[in-house]
Amino acid sequence: MEQSISAAEIAQFRAETPGTTNLVHFNNAGASLPALPVLNTVIDYLQKEAITGGYEIEALYQQEIDRTYSLVAQLIGARPEEIALVENASTAWCIAFHSIGFQPGDEVLTSEYEYVTNLIGYYYGEKRYGIKLKVIPNDANGNFSISNLEEAITPKTRLIAVTQVASATGGVLPVEEIGTVAAKHNILYLVDACQSVGHMPVDVKKINCHFLSVTGRKYLRAPRGTGFLYIRKSVQERLNPLLIDGHAITSITDDGYTLRKDGKAFELYEKNRALTLGLGKAVEYALAIGMERIWQRISYLAAHLRTKLTKLDGATVHDTGTQLSGIVTFTVDGYNSYQVRDFLAERHINVTVSKAQTTLIYMNKHQLKEVTRASLHYYNTEEEITRLIEVLKELA
């Protein structure tokens, strides 16, 4: 794929990313390096909060805080009233999953790529709600099988829930095609977009999902402790929010309460307003570049790295599927992934280790205990990839 961002723009983005002067950061699927506008937004608010007062500064910044909902909605093709701001994607996913109101015998369909937190949710649901989990096997080429999905659906199927981009392999699921199947059978559809929002264009209308869970710290380059949940307006009143406080209601009497009729019914009042503004600024930063351009740049760099690794003696790339993301997983003969990570870290190159439990079904199927994960972003460069390969040659 051709590059879509000019060299001058990349130089500007790197100048606005202080961490790039000291290290090679290939751990964007863990937490990206923030841009200066995001960092300054958070620090500025915290400084003003310290001398003004928490409630008082919040009132002064209310318009900017509210704008975060609009920016997030714009990013994913939603409406502001369909957004709940939460601390992370796991919180968002759990709010959605546990709000559905499962009945004994309900079936949940997922993929081999499902993330550990979500698997825990399903196992809990089996014990607590009496649901049944079905895993849709990939086809012979390592792709999610739409035909297998269709065959697995029964009148008891209540939810289809998948992770769009897996944590421990570079594959991307066909979430739009899955959404078409879910709509055809009138089944609720939950997408974990933890690794995809900020990474590639994501449009909830095209996906046709009812829920989308997202974190800020990964490809969005927002502060840690930020995230959001999309809940389609048409299903909000059918759900039972997991946690409720005074922020989530419009009124309360001696006889009960009335829930809000928007996404804020699914969030709690108390959160870090500085981080909320940082999330908004990070989304604004991404929108200004353009998600299609970001995706093209990441795809180019990831393909470049995979090509280099494939030619490196002793290295094995483990990414599967036809459509691949900016997450590149590999192993090096004679070393475990922790040794590879630490060897690179000593030379100021950040990667991480994905353990089997992070994507348990996929990893067990392929008999992988762990893999080294390099996750690239648009501010990375070909020179940094060359540096990584040179250091791996030293190791190999």
C-alpha positions as CSV (number, residue, x, y, z in Angstrom):
1,M,0.0,0.0,0.0
2,E,1.3,3.5,-0.9
3,Q,2.1,6.0,1.7
4,S,-0.5,8.8,2.2
5,I,1.3,11.1,4.6
6,S,4.2,13.2,3.3
7,A,7.7,13.2,4.8
8,A,7.2,16.8,6.0
9,E,4.0,15.8,7.8
10,I,5.8,12.9,9.5
11,A,8.6,15.2,10.6
12,Q,6.0,17.5,12.1
13,F,4.2,14.7,13.9
14,R,7.5,13.4,15.3
15,A,8.4,16.9,16.5
16,E,5.1,17.0,18.3
17,T,5.8,13.6,19.9
18,P,8.6,14.1,22.4
19,G,9.2,10.4,23.0
20,T,10.4,9.8,19.4
21,T,13.7,11.7,20.2
22,N,14.7,9.1,22.8
23,L,13.5,5.8,21.6
24,V,11.8,3.7,18.9
25,H,8.3,3.1,20.1
26,F,6.7,0.0,18.5
27,N,4.3,-0.6,21.4
28,N,1.3,1.4,20.1
29,A,-1.1,-1.4,20.6
30,G,-0.2,-1.2,24.3
31,A,-0.1,2.6,24.7
32,S,0.9,5.1,22.0
33,L,3.1,8.1,22.7
34,P,0.9,11.2,23.2
35,A,1.2,14.3,21.0
36,L,2.1,17.6,22.6
37,P,-1.3,19.1,22.1
38,V,-2.8,16.2,24.1
39,L,-0.2,16.4,26.8
40,N,-0.5,20.2,27.1
41,T,-4.3,20.0,27.3
42,V,-4.2,17.7,30.3
43,I,-1.4,19.6,32.1
44,D,-3.1,22.9,31.5
45,Y,-6.4,21.8,32.9
46,L,-4.8,20.1,36.0
47,Q,-2.9,23.3,36.7
48,K,-6.0,25.4,36.5
49,E,-7.9,22.9,38.6
50,A,-5.3,23.1,41.3
51,I,-5.8,26.9,41.7
52,T,-9.5,27.2,40.9
53,G,-11.2,24.2,42.3
54,G,-12.5,21.0,40.7
55,Y,-16.1,21.8,40.3
56,E,-15.4,25.5,39.5
57,I,-13.0,24.7,36.7
58,E,-15.3,22.0,35.3
59,A,-18.1,24.6,35.0
60,L,-15.8,26.9,33.1
61,Y,-14.7,24.1,30.7
62,Q,-18.1,22.5,30.3
63,Q,-18.5,23.4,26.7
64,E,-15.1,21.8,25.9
65,I,-15.9,18.7,27.9
66,D,-19.3,18.3,26.1
67,R,-17.4,18.7,22.8
68,T,-15.6,15.4,23.5
69,Y,-18.8,13.5,23.0
70,S,-19.3,15.2,19.6
71,L,-15.7,14.5,18.5
72,V,-15.9,10.9,19.5
73,A,-19.2,10.5,17.7
74,Q,-17.8,12.1,14.6
75,L,-14.8,9.7,14.7
76,I,-17.0,6.6,14.5
77,G,-20.0,7.9,12.6
78,A,-22.3,8.0,15.6
79,R,-24.4,10.7,17.4
80,P,-23.2,12.3,20.7
81,E,-26.2,10.9,22.6
82,E,-24.9,7.4,21.7
83,I,-21.6,7.9,23.5
84,A,-20.7,7.0,27.1
85,L,-17.3,8.1,28.3
86,V,-15.6,5.6,30.5
87,E,-12.1,4.7,31.8
88,N,-11.1,2.0,29.2
89,A,-12.4,-0.5,26.7
90,S,-12.8,-3.3,29.2
91,T,-15.1,-1.1,31.3
92,A,-17.0,-0.2,28.1
93,W,-17.3,-3.9,27.0
94,C,-18.5,-5.0,30.5
95,I,-21.1,-2.3,30.6
96,A,-22.5,-3.4,27.3
97,F,-22.3,-7.1,27.9
98,H,-23.8,-7.1,31.4
99,S,-26.6,-4.6,30.4
100,I,-28.2,-7.0,27.9
101,G,-30.2,-9.1,30.4
102,F,-29.3,-12.6,29.3
103,Q,-31.7,-15.5,30.0
104,P,-30.7,-19.1,30.6
105,G,-30.0,-20.9,27.3
106,D,-29.1,-17.7,25.4
107,E,-26.2,-18.3,23.0
108,V,-23.2,-16.0,22.4
109,L,-21.1,-16.4,19.3
110,T,-17.5,-15.2,19.1
111,S,-14.3,-15.7,17.2
112,E,-10.9,-17.4,17.8
113,Y,-9.4,-13.9,18.2
114,E,-11.4,-12.9,21.2
115,Y,-9.5,-11.0,23.9
116,V,-9.0,-12.4,27.4
117,T,-11.2,-9.9,29.2
118,N,-14.1,-10.7,27.0
119,L,-13.6,-14.5,27.4
120,I,-13.7,-14.0,31.2
121,G,-17.0,-12.2,30.6
122,Y,-18.4,-15.1,28.7
123,Y,-17.3,-17.7,31.3
124,Y,-18.8,-15.5,34.0
125,G,-22.0,-15.3,31.9
126,E,-22.1,-19.1,31.7
127,K,-22.1,-19.4,35.5
128,R,-24.1,-16.3,36.3
129,Y,-26.7,-16.1,33.5
130,G,-26.7,-19.7,32.1
131,I,-25.6,-18.6,28.6
132,K,-23.8,-20.9,26.1
133,L,-20.6,-19.8,24.3
134,K,-19.9,-20.8,20.7
135,V,-16.6,-20.1,19.1
136,I,-16.7,-19.7,15.3
137,P,-13.6,-21.5,13.8
138,N,-11.5,-19.7,11.2
139,D,-11.3,-21.1,7.7
140,A,-8.2,-22.9,6.3
141,N,-6.6,-19.5,5.4
142,G,-6.9,-18.1,8.9
143,N,-9.9,-15.9,8.1
144,F,-13.1,-15.5,10.1
145,S,-15.7,-17.7,8.4
146,I,-19.0,-16.0,7.6
147,S,-20.4,-19.3,6.4
148,N,-19.4,-20.9,9.8
149,L,-21.1,-18.0,11.5
150,E,-24.3,-18.5,9.6
151,E,-24.4,-22.2,10.4
152,A,-23.9,-21.6,14.1
153,I,-26.9,-19.3,14.5
154,T,-30.0,-20.7,16.1
155,P,-33.2,-19.2,17.5
156,K,-31.4,-19.0,20.9
157,T,-28.5,-16.8,19.6
158,R,-28.7,-13.6,21.6
159,L,-25.4,-11.9,20.9
160,I,-22.6,-11.9,18.4
161,A,-19.5,-10.4,20.0
162,V,-16.0,-10.1,18.3
163,T,-12.8,-8.3,18.6
164,Q,-12.0,-6.4,15.4
165,V,-8.2,-6.5,15.7
166,A,-6.7,-9.2,17.8
167,S,-4.2,-8.5,20.5
168,A,-1.7,-11.3,19.7
169,T,-1.9,-11.5,15.9
170,G,-2.2,-9.0,13.1
171,G,-5.4,-10.3,11.6
172,V,-8.5,-8.0,11.1
173,L,-12.0,-9.5,11.3
174,P,-14.6,-8.6,8.6
175,V,-16.8,-6.7,11.0
176,E,-19.0,-5.2,8.4
177,E,-19.9,-8.7,6.9
178,I,-20.5,-10.0,10.4
179,G,-22.8,-7.0,11.0
180,T,-24.8,-7.9,7.9
181,V,-25.4,-11.4,9.3
182,A,-26.3,-10.0,12.7
183,A,-28.9,-7.6,11.2
184,K,-30.3,-10.4,8.9
185,H,-31.1,-12.5,12.0
186,N,-32.0,-9.6,14.3
187,I,-29.2,-10.4,16.8
188,L,-27.4,-8.0,19.1
189,Y,-23.9,-7.2,17.9
190,L,-21.0,-6.1,20.1
191,V,-17.6,-5.1,18.6
192,D,-14.4,-4.7,20.7
193,A,-12.6,-1.9,18.8
194,C,-9.9,-1.5,21.4
195,Q,-7.1,-1.9,18.8
196,S,-8.9,-0.5,15.7
197,V,-10.3,3.0,16.5
198,G,-7.4,5.4,15.8
199,H,-5.8,2.7,13.8
200,M,-8.2,2.4,10.8
201,P,-11.5,4.0,9.7
202,V,-14.3,2.7,11.9
203,D,-17.9,3.6,11.1
204,V,-20.6,2.1,13.3
205,K,-23.2,2.5,10.6
206,K,-21.2,0.5,8.1
207,I,-20.4,-2.1,10.8
208,N,-24.1,-2.1,11.8
209,C,-23.2,-2.9,15.4
210,H,-25.2,-2.1,18.5
211,F,-22.2,-1.6,20.8
212,L,-18.6,-0.6,20.2
213,S,-16.0,-0.6,23.0
214,V,-12.9,1.6,22.7
215,T,-9.9,2.6,24.7
216,G,-8.0,5.9,24.4
217,R,-4.4,4.9,25.2
218,K,-3.7,2.7,22.2
219,Y,-4.0,4.0,18.6
220,L,-5.9,7.1,19.5
221,R,-2.9,8.4,21.4
222,A,-5.1,9.6,24.2
223,P,-4.1,9.5,28.0
224,R,-4.4,6.2,29.9
225,G,-7.6,6.0,31.8
226,T,-9.8,7.1,28.9
227,G,-12.2,5.2,26.7
228,F,-15.8,5.2,25.5
229,L,-18.7,3.0,24.6
230,Y,-21.1,3.4,21.7
231,I,-24.6,2.2,22.3
232,R,-27.0,2.5,19.4
233,K,-29.9,4.8,20.3
234,S,-32.5,2.2,19.2
235,V,-31.4,-0.3,21.8
236,Q,-30.7,1.9,24.8
237,E,-34.1,1.6,26.4
238,R,-34.0,-2.2,26.1
239,L,-30.9,-2.4,28.3
240,N,-30.3,-2.5,32.0
241,P,-27.2,-0.3,32.9
242,L,-24.7,-2.2,35.0
243,L,-24.0,0.7,37.4
244,I,-26.2,3.7,38.1
245,D,-25.6,7.0,39.9
246,G,-27.2,10.4,40.0
247,H,-25.6,11.4,36.8
248,A,-27.5,8.6,34.9
249,I,-31.0,9.7,35.9
250,T,-33.3,12.6,35.1
251,S,-35.4,12.4,38.3
252,I,-35.9,10.5,41.5
253,T,-38.8,10.2,43.9
254,D,-39.8,8.1,46.9
255,D,-41.0,5.5,44.5
256,G,-38.1,5.2,42.1
257,Y,-36.0,6.9,39.4
258,T,-36.1,7.7,35.7
259,L,-33.1,7.0,33.6
260,R,-31.7,9.4,31.1
261,K,-32.4,8.6,27.5
262,D,-28.9,8.9,26.1
263,G,-25.5,7.3,26.4
264,K,-24.7,9.0,29.7
265,A,-27.1,6.6,31.4
266,F,-24.3,4.1,31.0
267,E,-21.5,6.1,32.6
268,L,-20.8,7.3,36.1
269,Y,-20.4,11.0,37.0
270,E,-16.9,10.9,38.6
271,K,-14.1,10.8,36.1
272,N,-10.9,12.8,35.4
273,R,-12.0,15.9,33.5
274,A,-8.4,16.6,32.4
275,L,-8.2,13.2,30.8
276,T,-11.6,13.6,29.2
277,L,-10.3,16.8,27.5
278,G,-7.1,14.9,26.6
279,L,-9.2,12.2,24.9
280,G,-11.1,14.9,23.0
281,K,-7.9,16.6,21.8
282,A,-6.4,13.2,20.7
283,V,-9.6,12.5,18.7
284,E,-9.4,16.0,17.2
285,Y,-5.7,15.4,16.3
286,A,-6.5,12.1,14.5
287,L,-9.5,13.6,12.6
288,A,-7.3,16.5,11.4
289,I,-4.9,14.0,9.8
290,G,-7.7,11.8,8.5
291,M,-8.3,8.1,9.5
292,E,-7.9,6.8,5.9
293,R,-4.5,8.4,5.6
294,I,-3.5,7.1,9.0
295,W,-4.6,3.6,8.1
296,Q,-2.7,3.7,4.8
297,R,0.5,4.8,6.5
298,I,0.2,2.1,9.2
299,S,-0.5,-0.6,6.7
300,Y,2.5,0.5,4.6
301,L,4.9,0.4,7.6
302,A,3.5,-2.9,8.9
303,A,3.9,-4.6,5.5
304,H,7.4,-3.2,5.3
305,L,8.3,-4.7,8.7
306,R,6.8,-8.1,7.8
307,T,8.8,-8.2,4.6
308,K,12.0,-7.5,6.5
309,L,11.2,-10.0,9.3
310,T,10.4,-12.7,6.7
311,K,13.9,-12.3,5.2
312,L,15.6,-12.4,8.6
313,D,17.2,-15.8,9.4
314,G,15.7,-17.3,12.6
315,A,12.6,-15.0,12.7
316,T,9.1,-16.2,12.1
317,V,6.0,-14.0,11.6
318,H,2.9,-15.4,13.1
319,D,0.2,-13.0,11.7
320,T,-2.7,-14.8,10.0
321,G,-5.6,-13.8,7.8
322,T,-6.0,-12.0,4.5
323,Q,-6.4,-8.5,5.9
324,L,-3.6,-7.5,8.3
325,S,-3.2,-4.6,10.7
326,G,-0.4,-2.5,12.2
327,I,0.2,-5.3,14.8
328,V,3.1,-7.5,13.8
329,T,3.8,-10.6,15.8
330,F,6.9,-12.8,15.6
331,T,9.3,-15.1,17.4
332,V,13.1,-15.5,17.1
333,D,14.6,-19.0,17.2
334,G,16.5,-19.8,20.4
335,Y,15.0,-17.0,22.5
336,N,11.7,-16.6,24.3
337,S,9.8,-13.4,23.6
338,Y,10.7,-11.9,26.9
339,Q,14.4,-12.2,26.1
340,V,13.7,-10.5,22.7
341,R,11.8,-7.7,24.3
342,D,14.5,-7.1,26.9
343,F,17.3,-7.2,24.4
344,L,15.5,-4.6,22.3
345,A,14.6,-2.4,25.3
346,E,18.3,-2.2,26.3
347,R,18.8,-0.6,22.9
348,H,15.9,1.8,23.3
349,I,13.4,-0.1,21.2
350,N,9.9,-0.7,22.7
351,V,8.0,-3.8,21.8
352,T,5.9,-6.0,24.1
353,V,5.1,-9.7,24.7
354,S,1.6,-11.1,24.0
355,K,1.1,-14.1,26.3
356,A,-1.1,-17.0,25.4
357,Q,-3.9,-15.8,27.7
358,T,-4.4,-12.5,25.9
359,T,-5.9,-14.3,22.8
360,L,-6.2,-17.7,24.4
361,I,-8.3,-19.7,21.8
362,Y,-6.1,-18.5,18.8
363,M,-2.8,-19.0,20.7
364,N,-3.7,-22.5,22.0
365,K,-4.8,-23.5,18.5
366,H,-1.4,-22.5,17.1
367,Q,0.5,-23.9,20.1
368,L,2.0,-20.5,20.9
369,K,3.0,-19.7,24.5
370,E,3.9,-16.1,23.7
371,V,4.9,-13.9,20.8
372,T,6.8,-10.7,20.4
373,R,4.5,-7.9,19.3
374,A,5.6,-4.8,17.4
375,S,2.8,-2.4,16.8
376,L,3.4,0.5,14.4
377,H,1.8,3.9,14.1
378,Y,1.9,6.7,11.5
379,Y,4.7,8.6,13.3
380,N,7.1,5.6,13.0
381,T,9.6,5.5,10.2
382,E,11.3,3.1,7.8
383,E,14.6,4.1,9.5
384,E,13.2,2.8,12.8
385,I,12.2,-0.5,11.2
386,T,15.7,-0.8,9.8
387,R,17.1,-0.2,13.3
388,L,14.8,-2.9,14.7
389,I,16.0,-5.4,12.1
390,E,19.7,-4.6,12.7
391,V,19.3,-5.2,16.4
392,L,17.4,-8.5,15.8
393,K,20.3,-9.5,13.6
394,E,22.7,-9.0,16.5
395,L,20.4,-11.3,18.6
396,A,19.9,-13.9,16.0
